[in-house]
Amino acid sequence: MKLTKNVVIRITAMVLFLSFIVAIILYDGGAYDFTFIKRPVVYTTPDETTNGVGPDVTTDGDDTTVTQPPMNDDEIKEILSKIKDLSEALENGYTLSYSRFGKNSALAKTNAPFLDGEFSLTTHLVTKNVFYEVANGTLSTKKETKSTDLPRIRLYYGYAIVNNGKTNAIYNKNGDLLVENVTLTLLNQKTYDGMPAIESGGKYYKISDDGLTEIDIKDIKMLPIALDAPRYFAQSNIDLFPFKERVMELTLVGTVTTEPPETTPEETTDGETTDGETTDGETTVPDTTDPDGTTSDEVTTTPEVTTTPEVTTTPEDTTDAPAVLNLRTATDSSETTAGDTANPDTTDGDTTGPDTTEGETTAPDTTESETTAPETSEGETTAPDPEIPPVTEPNEGDIIEKDGKLYRVSYRELYGYKNSAGKVVIKPQYTMAYDFTSDGIACVVYETYRYLFIDTKGNRVISLLDTPYVSPSDFNHKKHYQSLYGGINNDVNDMGMYFCSDGHVMVRYALLDAKTATKLVKTVNLLYTKKGTRVTPPGSYSIENYSDGIMLVSKNGRYGYMNVDNSWVFSPVFDEARPYFQGLAVAHTDSGYGMVDTEGNTVLPFIFDYISDVSDGRIAAYSEELGWQIYTVISK
């Protein structure tokens, strides 16, 4: 009895101990929670095996606000003294530069007749989508409109657009007037031949040194980001180009069910065939044999059947794919259409076609079982035309049968990639596809909100398709949908997105409502290498932009520039900053706007009221003391 009691006690203790261990394991796995215990992990961390790109948890660094001391007069004079006169610089061996500002680069000042005048003559309304926080701590977007002074001189791909209060004049890089008294809208896009495009009076034009030339909107290469980009932006030596194709999709709606007919084929009545026979309301699929003896099937006229959307070389992409089949609608031109007659030249032993000598007809010998073609009114004989069934595509919404299953037909325009020889390298499967850059990475869109980055073989490099859902603790572990998200304005603020440069690409991570996958909850910019490795700035700094190999980061309202190895180019001393263009970036301190290079040098002192981004090697700047200035990037 005592022994039994001891055994029961030991077994009970062991069960309680194992239950405690299991409870700990289940808690760690997120099976349940205690309201009084806060989990330390907010998001899943990047995992190269699953391509997860949720933000890492980083500890806060030094939150001390750093400010840039104002420049003294000697520092300002020293920087301005390095700026050369353009005409003299060109005589001394310098050339205009359109590449990044570097050690052999300098700024030169040029004079132009349109420089005299005040900063602005008009104001305009700027409307942008912005993120804002709603009451429950989630994010949303709204349109924000502000009234802004329009600079009298704006640069547009190196051309000067000068506003006179009502209309505009356009000047070339030599200061020569090209067009005057024109109202226009800058599209921040170029034509396929590399010229800047504008809209005026509902029509589209390109600017060249010959003035304005009317064009079609199809002549404009619409990049996903609309900005006055450097010449090298999104340029590539990769021989792959996006193309669009109409693709048939089959959505499974049911299966074909057939039962044996009540009568056998031998028992058919006169004039009836077994094909398509109906007995008691039951239907069998008719045999549709073409004249050449092959069985005709609408679905099999398409050469490929692929599950879509899907990356060719990564079958795991079908994790979230809809239950549809994609069929290319184009057929192989090398195949003979059912019922076609072969060319007589290609048949063994046959001679060429009938001699067309007037009044004579030479026909191939026929056996008694062969049918001689009927005579024509002129005495000539012609072969009867074979009955060739028309090759038609199913209509949108049709139900077709394939392999014993029923599918509803629909069509979509999908994108893939061809090389310059016209060969399809990556088959159409994306709702949008953008150009490859020289880093060998391209951005594609897989359904709504699912942005991917692929290599030249179609392999996913950066993706969230394998890990679409997370349960972050700062939202009470509620299930959310995570995705890569497109730009909300597609302008300079999305400079680092879509295109990989210097081996890195910026992506926008978004946390969305799990039910609709559209309601935005949280968003953050992330930086990845072209191999899919995450780059995380230290000290909880946020990535605002990325260009020319430099991250623009911010924290507590202060901005700085950081290399991808996390070393500072400029510590966060600016209260406003913009990304690098052609190796130069505009920033602002309490003293005004200035311009810095990627080596940590100040090339324009912080004394200006306005400085434009570099526009094809030119910079427009204004201060009350100096007035309007035009600077040009030169190199030796």
C-alpha positions in Angstrom: 0.0 0.0 0.0 2.8 2.4 0.9 4.7 1.5 -2.2 1.6 2.2 -4.4 1.2 5.6 -2.7 4.9 6.5 -3.4 4.5 5.5 -7.0 1.4 7.6 -7.5 3.1 10.6 -5.9 6.2 10.2 -8.2 4.0 9.8 -11.3 1.9 12.8 -10.4 5.1 14.9 -9.9 6.5 13.8 -13.2 3.2 14.6 -15.0 3.1 18.1 -13.5 6.8 18.7 -14.4 6.2 17.6 -18.0 3.0 19.7 -18.2 5.0 22.7 -17.1 7.6 22.1 -19.7 5.0 21.7 -22.4 3.3 24.9 -21.3 6.6 26.8 -21.6 7.1 25.4 -25.1 3.6 26.3 -26.2 3.9 29.9 -24.8 7.2 30.3 -26.5 5.6 29.2 -29.8 2.8 31.8 -29.3 0.0 29.3 -28.7 -1.3 31.5 -25.9 -0.5 34.6 -23.9 -0.5 36.1 -20.4 -1.9 39.7 -20.4 0.6 40.8 -17.8 3.7 39.5 -19.7 4.9 41.5 -22.7 6.6 39.6 -25.4 10.0 41.1 -26.4 9.8 40.3 -30.2 7.7 42.5 -32.4 8.2 41.1 -35.9 9.8 38.1 -37.4 13.4 38.6 -38.3 14.8 38.1 -41.8 15.4 34.5 -42.7 17.4 33.8 -45.8 15.7 30.4 -46.2 12.2 32.0 -46.3 13.1 35.5 -47.5 11.2 37.0 -44.5 11.9 40.7 -44.3 10.1 41.8 -41.2 11.9 44.6 -39.3 14.5 43.4 -36.7 14.3 44.5 -33.1 17.1 47.0 -32.5 18.1 48.7 -29.3 18.0 52.5 -29.1 21.3 54.3 -29.4 22.2 57.7 -28.2 19.2 59.9 -28.5 21.1 63.1 -28.0 20.2 65.7 -30.6 23.2 66.8 -32.6 23.1 70.1 -34.4 25.4 71.6 -37.1 27.1 74.8 -36.0 26.6 77.7 -38.3 29.4 78.4 -40.8 31.5 81.4 -40.3 32.4 83.9 -43.0 35.8 82.3 -43.6 34.4 78.9 -44.2 31.8 80.2 -46.6 34.3 82.1 -48.6 36.6 79.1 -48.8 33.9 76.9 -50.2 32.7 79.5 -52.7 36.3 80.1 -53.8 36.5 76.5 -55.1 33.7 77.2 -57.5 35.2 77.9 -60.9 34.0 80.0 -63.9 32.5 77.6 -66.4 34.1 79.1 -69.6 37.5 79.2 -68.0 37.2 75.7 -66.7 36.3 74.3 -70.1 39.3 76.1 -71.6 41.5 74.5 -68.9 40.6 70.9 -69.8 37.5 70.4 -67.7 34.4 68.8 -69.3 30.7 68.8 -68.4 30.0 65.8 -66.3 26.9 63.6 -66.1 28.4 60.9 -63.8 28.6 61.0 -60.0 30.5 63.8 -58.3 33.9 62.4 -57.3 37.5 63.4 -56.4 38.1 64.8 -59.9 34.8 66.7 -60.0 34.1 70.4 -59.2 31.3 73.0 -59.5 31.5 75.8 -62.0 29.3 78.9 -62.1 27.7 80.0 -65.4 25.9 83.2 -66.2 22.6 83.4 -68.1 20.3 86.3 -69.0 17.3 84.8 -67.1 19.0 84.8 -63.7 18.1 88.3 -62.8 14.9 88.5 -60.7 13.3 87.5 -57.5 12.8 84.0 -56.1 9.2 83.5 -56.9 6.4 85.1 -58.9 3.6 82.6 -58.2 2.4 80.1 -55.7 1.0 76.6 -56.5 -0.8 73.8 -54.6 1.1 70.6 -54.1 -1.0 67.5 -53.2 0.7 64.4 -51.9 -0.3 61.2 -50.2 1.1 61.1 -46.7 1.0 58.5 -43.9 -0.7 59.5 -40.7 -1.5 57.7 -37.5 -5.1 57.1 -36.5 -6.6 56.8 -33.1 -6.0 53.1 -32.6 -2.3 53.4 -33.4 -2.5 52.1 -36.9 -1.5 54.0 -40.1 -3.4 55.2 -43.0 -2.9 57.5 -46.0 -4.5 60.7 -46.9 -4.0 63.5 -49.4 -2.3 66.6 -48.0 -2.4 69.8 -50.0 0.0 72.7 -49.3 0.4 76.1 -50.9 4.1 76.6 -51.9 6.0 79.3 -53.6 6.9 78.1 -57.1 10.6 78.9 -57.8 10.9 81.2 -60.8 13.6 79.0 -62.2 13.2 75.3 -62.2 15.6 72.8 -63.9 14.2 69.9 -65.9 16.7 67.4 -67.1 19.2 70.2 -67.5 16.9 72.6 -69.3 15.8 75.8 -67.5 12.1 76.4 -67.1 11.6 80.1 -66.3 8.3 81.3 -65.0 7.1 84.9 -65.8 4.1 84.8 -63.5 1.6 83.4 -66.1 3.5 81.4 -68.7 7.0 79.8 -69.0 10.0 80.1 -71.2 12.5 77.2 -71.8 16.2 77.7 -72.2 18.9 75.2 -73.2 22.2 74.6 -71.3 23.9 77.4 -73.2 21.3 79.9 -72.0 19.6 80.1 -75.4 15.9 80.7 -75.6 14.0 77.7 -77.1 10.4 78.3 -76.4 8.5 81.2 -74.7 4.9 81.8 -73.5 4.0 78.2 -72.9 1.9 76.7 -70.2 3.2 73.2 -69.2 3.2 70.4 -66.7 6.4 68.6 -66.0 5.9 64.8 -66.2 9.3 63.9 -64.7 9.7 61.2 -67.4 11.7 60.9 -70.6 10.8 59.6 -74.0 12.4 56.4 -75.3 15.0 58.4 -77.2 16.0 60.1 -73.9 14.4 63.5 -74.1 12.4 65.2 -71.3 8.6 65.0 -71.8 6.0 67.6 -70.8 2.2 68.0 -71.2 0.7 71.2 -72.5 -2.9 71.8 -73.5 -3.8 68.2 -73.3 -1.0 67.2 -75.7 2.4 65.7 -75.1 5.8 67.1 -76.3 9.5 66.4 -75.9 12.1 69.1 -75.3 15.2 69.2 -77.4 17.6 72.0 -78.6 15.2 72.3 -81.5 12.4 73.3 -79.2 9.1 71.4 -78.6 8.1 68.4 -80.7 4.6 66.9 -80.3 4.7 63.2 -79.5 2.3 60.4 -78.5 2.0 59.3 -74.9 3.2 55.9 -76.0 6.6 57.5 -76.8 7.1 58.3 -73.1 8.9 55.7 -71.1 6.9 55.7 -67.9 9.2 54.6 -65.1 7.5 53.7 -61.8 9.1 56.7 -60.1 8.5 60.1 -61.6 11.6 62.2 -60.9 14.3 64.2 -62.7 16.7 61.3 -62.4 20.4 61.2 -63.3 21.3 59.7 -66.7 22.6 56.5 -65.1 19.4 55.9 -63.1 17.8 52.5 -63.9 20.2 52.0 -66.8 21.4 48.5 -67.5 23.6 46.3 -69.7 21.3 43.3 -69.0 19.8 41.9 -72.1 16.3 41.4 -70.7 13.3 43.6 -71.3 9.7 43.5 -70.0 7.0 42.6 -72.4 3.2 42.1 -72.1 1.1 39.2 -73.3 -2.6 38.3 -73.2 -2.8 35.1 -71.1 -5.7 32.8 -70.7 -6.6 31.8 -67.1 -8.7 28.7 -66.3 -10.5 28.7 -62.9 -11.7 25.3 -61.8 -15.4 25.2 -61.4 -16.3 21.5 -61.3 -15.6 18.1 -62.9 -17.2 16.2 -65.8 -19.4 13.3 -64.6 -20.4 10.7 -67.1 -22.3 7.4 -66.8 -22.4 4.5 -69.2 -25.3 4.8 -71.7 -28.2 2.5 -71.4 -27.6 1.1 -74.9 -24.3 0.0 -76.4 -23.0 1.6 -79.6 -24.1 -1.4 -81.7 -27.8 -0.7 -80.7 -27.9 2.8 -82.3 -30.8 3.5 -84.6 -30.4 4.6 -88.2 -29.1 8.1 -88.7 -27.8 8.4 -85.1 -24.3 8.3 -84.0 -22.8 7.4 -80.6 -21.0 10.7 -80.5 -22.9 13.1 -78.4 -25.6 10.6 -77.7 -28.0 11.5 -74.8 -29.9 9.0 -72.8 -32.2 10.1 -70.0 -30.6 13.5 -69.7 -27.1 12.2 -69.4 -24.4 13.7 -71.7 -21.1 12.2 -73.0 -18.3 14.3 -74.4 -18.5 14.0 -78.2 -15.5 12.8 -80.2 -14.2 15.8 -82.3 -11.8 14.2 -84.8 -10.3 16.6 -87.3 -9.9 15.7 -91.0 -6.3 14.9 -90.5 -7.1 12.3 -87.9 -6.1 14.2 -84.8 -8.4 15.0 -82.0 -9.3 18.6 -81.6 -9.3 20.2 -78.1 -9.6 24.0 -77.6 -7.4 23.9 -74.6 -4.6 21.9 -76.2 -4.1 24.6 -79.0 -2.1 26.5 -76.4 1.4 25.3 -76.0 1.8 25.8 -72.3 -0.2 25.2 -69.2 1.3 26.8 -66.1 0.0 27.7 -62.7 0.1 31.4 -62.3 1.3 33.7 -60.9 4.5 31.8 -60.5 8.2 32.4 -61.0 9.5 30.0 -63.5 12.4 28.6 -61.5 10.8 28.8 -58.1 7.8 26.4 -57.7 7.4 27.4 -54.1 5.9 30.7 -55.3 2.6 28.8 -55.6 2.1 29.0 -51.9 -0.5 31.8 -52.2 -1.4 31.3 -55.9 -5.1 31.2 -56.8 -6.6 27.9 -58.1 -6.2 28.9 -61.7 -4.3 27.7 -64.8 -2.6 30.2 -67.2 -2.5 29.3 -70.8 -0.5 31.3 -73.4 -2.9 32.2 -76.2 -0.2 32.2 -78.9 0.3 28.9 -80.7 3.5 27.5 -82.1 3.7 28.6 -85.7 5.6 25.5 -86.6 2.6 23.2 -85.9 0.2 22.4 -88.7 -3.3 23.4 -88.0 -5.8 20.5 -88.0 -7.0 20.0 -91.5 -4.2 21.8 -93.3 -2.9 20.3 -96.5 0.8 19.7 -96.6 2.9 21.4 -99.3 3.2 19.0 -102.3 7.0 19.8 -102.4 7.5 18.1 -99.0 5.8 14.8 -99.8 8.0 11.9 -100.8 7.8 11.0 -104.5 5.3 13.8 -105.3 6.0 16.3 -108.0 5.4 20.0 -107.9 1.9 21.5 -108.1 -0.1 21.4 -111.3 1.3 23.1 -114.4 -0.5 26.3 -115.0 0.0 26.3 -118.8 -3.2 27.6 -120.4 -5.7 25.0 -121.3 -3.7 22.1 -119.8 -3.8 20.6 -116.4 -1.4 18.0 -115.1 -2.6 16.2 -112.0 -1.1 13.5 -110.0 -2.0 9.9 -111.0 -4.9 8.6 -108.9 -5.9 5.1 -108.1 -9.4 3.8 -108.5 -10.1 4.5 -104.8 -9.0 8.1 -105.1 -11.5 10.9 -106.0 -10.6 13.0 -109.0 -11.2 16.7 -108.5 -14.2 18.1 -110.4 -13.7 20.1 -113.6 -14.0 23.8 -113.7 -15.8 25.8 -116.3 -12.6 26.4 -118.2 -11.7 22.7 -118.3 -9.3 22.9 -115.5 -9.4 20.7 -112.4 -8.9 21.9 -108.9 -8.6 20.0 -105.7 -11.6 20.3 -103.4 -11.0 22.7 -100.5 -10.8 20.7 -97.3 -13.1 21.7 -94.6 -10.8 23.4 -92.1 -12.4 24.1 -88.8 -11.7 27.7 -87.6 -9.3 28.0 -84.7 -11.0 30.2 -82.2 -10.3 31.1 -78.6 -12.9 30.6 -75.9 -14.7 33.7 -74.9 -14.4 35.4 -71.6 -16.6 33.5 -69.1 -16.9 30.4 -71.2 -16.8 27.0 -69.4 -14.5 24.5 -71.1 -13.5 20.9 -70.3 -10.0 19.7 -69.9 -8.8 16.4 -68.5 -12.2 15.6 -67.1 -12.6 19.0 -65.3 -14.5 22.1 -66.0 -12.9 25.5 -66.1 -14.2 29.1 -66.5 -12.1 31.1 -69.0 -10.8 34.6 -68.3 -8.0 36.6 -69.8 -5.4 38.9 -68.3 -2.5 41.0 -69.6 0.6 39.7 -67.8 4.3 40.7 -68.0 7.4 38.6 -68.5 10.9 39.2 -70.0 12.4 38.7 -73.4 16.0 39.3 -74.6 16.9 41.5 -77.6 16.6 38.5 -80.0 12.9 38.2 -79.0 13.3 34.9 -77.0 11.1 34.6 -73.9 13.4 34.1 -70.9 10.9 34.7 -68.1 7.4 33.8 -69.1 4.5 36.3 -68.5 3.2 35.8 -65.0 3.4 39.3 -63.3 0.8 42.0 -63.2 3.7 44.5 -63.7 7.4 44.2 -64.4 10.1 46.8 -64.4 13.6 47.0 -66.0 16.6 45.1 -64.8 19.5 47.2 -63.6 23.1 46.3 -64.1 23.1 44.6 -60.7 20.9 41.9 -62.3 17.8 42.6 -60.1 14.3 43.6 -61.3 11.2 44.5 -59.4 8.0 42.7 -60.4 4.5 42.8 -59.0 2.7 39.6 -58.1 -1.0 40.4 -57.6 -1.9 43.5 -55.6 0.6 44.7 -52.9 2.9 41.7 -53.6 6.2 43.2 -54.8 9.1 40.8 -55.5 12.6 41.3 -56.6 14.0 38.6 -59.0 17.3 37.8 -60.7 17.8 37.3 -64.4 16.6 33.6 -64.2 13.4 34.5 -62.5 14.5 33.4 -59.0 13.1 35.3 -56.1 15.7 37.3 -54.3 13.5 39.4 -51.9 10.0 38.2 -51.3 7.4 37.7 -48.6 5.3 35.1 -50.4 6.5 32.3 -48.0 5.8 34.2 -44.8 2.6 36.3 -45.5 1.3 36.4 -41.9 2.7 37.5 -38.6 1.2 38.2 -35.1 3.1 41.2 -33.7 2.9 41.7 -30.0 2.4 45.5 -30.3 -0.9 44.7 -31.9 -2.0 42.2 -29.3 -0.7 39.3 -31.3 -3.5 39.8 -33.8 -2.8 38.1 -37.1 -1.7 40.6 -39.8 -0.7 40.3 -43.4 2.8 41.4 -44.3 3.8 42.5 -47.8 6.2 44.5 -49.8 4.4 47.7 -50.7 4.8 50.2 -53.6 5.5 53.9 -53.3 2.5 56.1 -52.4 3.6 59.0 -54.5 6.2 57.4 -56.9 8.4 60.5 -56.7 11.8 61.4 -55.2 10.8 60.1 -51.8 10.8 56.6 -53.3 14.2 57.1 -55.0 15.7 53.9 -53.7 12.8 51.6 -54.6 12.2 49.5 -57.7 15.7 49.7 -59.0 18.8 48.1 -57.5 22.0 50.2 -57.6 25.4 49.7 -56.0 24.4 46.2 -55.0 21.4 47.4 -52.9 17.7 48.1 -53.2 15.3 49.8 -50.8 11.9 48.1 -50.3 8.9 49.3 -48.4 7.6 46.7 -45.8 4.0 47.0 -44.9 1.8 45.4 -42.3 -1.8 45.1 -43.5 -5.1 44.1 -42.0 -5.3 40.3 -42.4 -9.0 40.3 -43.5 -8.8 42.7 -46.4 -5.0 42.9 -47.0 -5.6 46.5 -48.0 -5.9 48.5 -44.7 -2.4 49.8 -43.8 -1.3 49.2 -40.2 2.4 49.9 -40.3 5.1 50.6 -42.9 8.9 51.0 -42.9 11.7 51.2 -45.5 14.2 48.4 -45.5 17.5 48.0 -47.4 18.6 44.7 -49.0 21.6 43.6 -50.9 21.1 42.0 -54.4 21.6 38.6 -52.7 18.7 39.2 -50.3 20.8 40.1 -47.2 19.3 42.7 -45.0 21.2 45.9 -44.1 20.1 47.4 -40.8 21.3 50.8 -39.5 22.3 50.8 -35.9 20.6 52.8 -33.1 17.0 52.4 -34.4 17.6 54.9 -37.3 14.9 54.8 -40.0 15.8 54.6 -43.7 14.2 57.4 -45.6 15.9 57.0 -49.0 18.7 55.2 -50.7 20.7 56.3 -53.7 24.3 56.4 -55.0 25.2 53.8 -52.4 24.2 56.1 -49.5 21.3 55.7 -47.0 19.4 58.8 -45.9 18.5 58.0 -42.3 16.5 59.8 -39.6 15.7 59.7 -35.9 13.9 62.1 -33.7 13.5 64.6 -36.5 17.2 64.7 -37.4 18.6 63.5 -40.7 22.0 62.1 -41.7 23.8 60.1 -44.4 25.2 56.7 -43.8 27.2 54.2 -45.9 25.9 50.7 -46.3 28.6 49.5 -43.9 26.9 51.7 -41.3 29.7 54.3 -41.2 28.6 57.9 -41.2 29.0 60.1 -44.2 27.3 62.9 -42.3 26.1 62.4 -38.7 22.4 63.4 -38.1 22.9 67.1 -37.9 20.3 68.2 -40.5 16.6 69.1 -39.9 15.8 68.3 -43.5 17.6 66.3 -46.2 17.1 64.8 -49.6 18.6 61.8 -51.3 21.7 61.9 -53.5 21.5 62.9 -57.2 24.6 62.4 -59.2 26.7 62.1 -56.0 25.4 65.4 -54.5 22.6 65.9 -51.9 20.7 68.9 -50.6 20.4 69.3 -46.8 19.2 72.1 -44.5 20.4 73.4 -41.1 19.4 76.5 -39.1 21.6 78.5 -41.4 20.0 77.5 -44.7 20.3 75.0 -47.5 23.6 73.6 -48.6 24.9 70.7 -50.7 27.2 67.8 -49.7 29.0 65.0 -51.6 29.4 61.3 -50.8 32.8 61.8 -49.2 31.5 64.1 -46.4 32.5 67.4 -48.1 30.3 70.5 -48.3 30.3 71.8 -51.9 27.8 74.6 -51.4 27.7 76.4 -48.1 24.6 76.4 -45.9 23.5 79.9 -46.8 20.9 79.4 -49.5 17.1 79.8 -49.4 16.7 77.2 -52.1 18.8 74.6 -53.9 17.5 72.3 -56.5 18.5 68.6 -56.8 21.2 68.0 -59.5 19.4 68.0 -62.9 21.6 66.5 -65.6 24.7 68.1 -64.1 23.1 71.5 -63.3 22.0 73.1 -60.0 19.8 76.1 -59.5 20.3 78.0 -56.2 18.9 81.2 -54.7 19.8 83.4 -51.7 18.8 87.0 -51.0 22.5 87.9 -50.9 23.7 86.1 -54.1 20.4 86.0 -56.0 19.9 83.2 -58.6 22.9 81.1 -59.4 23.3 78.2 -61.9 26.1 75.7 -61.1 27.3 73.0 -63.4 29.2 69.8 -62.5 32.5 69.5 -64.3 35.3 66.9 -64.2 38.8 66.5 -65.4 
